[in-house]
């Protein structure tokens, strides 16, 4: 999994936490690139990526950061049954890369996933 077509991107994340929910805003070189939201009460995830940043691997980074943030906030991250095909593809790619694992419907970020996030984040 690589971030493509952006020379040495500087990724930063703004985190918001609510009652049983989190939000992760991703910025690339200071420009808004996308948003990940997760509500543990309903098990719903929402990912929006600016069209200018699609197809570059950034959606996978945003999802990975979102899952990591949910877990670090004390929330269990479960599969969202209403997810899109693009979200499914990103989750499959993250799992194939060894960055996330599914344990009985609960998703976890692996040590490799944490290492990758450290490498790509400010």
For each residue, the residues with C-beta under 8 A, 3 or more apart:
1: 57 60 93 94 97 99 116
2: 57
3: 6 9 56 57 58 61 120
4: 55 56 57
5: 55 56
6: 3 9 28 29 56
7:
8:
9: 3 6 28 29 120
10: 28 29 30 122
11: 26 27 28 58 61 120 121 122
12: 26 27 30 121 122
13: 24 25 26 27 65 69 121
14: 24 25 27
15: 22 23 24 25 69
16: 22 23 24 25
17: 21 22 23 73
18: 21 22 23
19:
20: 39 40 41 75
21: 17 18 37 38 39 40 41 75
22: 15 16 17 18 37 38 66 69 70 73 75
23: 15 16 17 18 35 36 37 38
24: 13 14 15 16 35 36 37 62 65 66 69
25: 13 14 15 16 32 34 35
26: 11 12 13 32 33 34 35 36 58 61 62 65
27: 11 12 13 14 30 31 32 33
28: 6 9 10 11 31 33 53 58
29: 6 9 10
30: 10 12 27
31: 27 28
32: 25 26 27 50
33: 26 27 28 49 50 52 53 58 62
34: 25 26 47 48 49 50 53 58 59 62
35: 23 24 25 26 46 47 48 62
36: 23 24 26 45 46 47 62 63 65 66 69
37: 21 22 23 24 45 46 47 66
38: 21 22 23 44 45 46 66 67 70 75 77
39: 20 21 42 43 44
40: 20 21 43 70 75 76 77 78
41: 20 21
42: 39
43: 39 40 78 79 80 81
44: 38 39 80 82
45: 36 37 38 66 80 83 87
46: 35 36 37 38
47: 34 35 36 37 59 62 63 66 87 90
48: 34 35
49: 33 34 53 54 58 59 62
50: 32 33 34 53 54
51: 54
52: 33
53: 28 33 34 49 50 56 58 59
54: 49 50 51 58 59
55: 4 5
56: 3 4 5 6 53
57: 1 2 3 4 60 61
58: 3 11 26 28 33 34 49 53 54 61 62
59: 34 47 49 53 54 62 63 86 90
60: 1 57 63 64 90 93 94
61: 3 11 26 57 58 64 65 117 120
62: 24 26 33 34 35 36 47 49 58 59 65 66
63: 36 47 59 60 66 67 87 90 91 94
64: 60 61 67 68 94 99 100 109 113 116 117
65: 13 24 26 36 61 62 68 69 117 121
66: 22 24 36 37 38 45 47 62 63 69 70
67: 38 63 64 70 71 77 100 107 108 109
68: 64 65 71 72 109 113 114 117
69: 13 15 22 24 36 65 66 72 73
70: 22 38 40 66 67 73 75 76 77
71: 67 68 74 75 76 77 108 109
72: 68 69
73: 17 22 69 70
74: 71
75: 20 21 22 38 40 70 71
76: 40 70 71 106
77: 38 40 67 70 71 106 107 108
78: 40 43 105 106 107
79: 43 83 102 105 107
80: 43 44 45 83 87
81: 43
82: 44
83: 45 79 80 87 88 91
84: 87 88
85: 88 89
86: 59 89 90
87: 45 47 63 80 83 84 90 91
88: 83 84 85 91 92
89: 85 86 92 93
90: 47 59 60 63 86 87 93 94
91: 63 83 87 88 94 95 100 107
92: 88 89 95 96
93: 1 60 89 90 96 97
94: 1 60 63 64 90 91 97 99 100 113
95: 91 92 98 99 100 101 102
96: 92 93
97: 1 93 94 112 116
98: 95 110 112 113
99: 1 64 94 95 109 110 112 113 116
100: 64 67 91 94 95 107 108 109 110 113
101: 95 107 108 110
102: 79 95 105 106 107
103: 106 107 108
104:
105: 78 79 102
106: 76 77 78 102 103
107: 67 77 78 79 91 100 101 102 103
108: 67 71 77 100 101 103
109: 64 67 68 71 99 100 113 114 117
110: 98 99 100 101 113 114
111: 114 115
112: 97 98 99 115 116
113: 64 68 94 98 99 100 109 110 116 117
114: 68 109 110 111 117 118
115: 111 112 118 119
116: 1 64 97 99 112 113 119 120
117: 61 64 65 68 109 113 114 120 121
118: 114 115 121
119: 115 116
120: 3 9 11 61 116 117
121: 11 12 13 65 117 118
122: 10 11 12
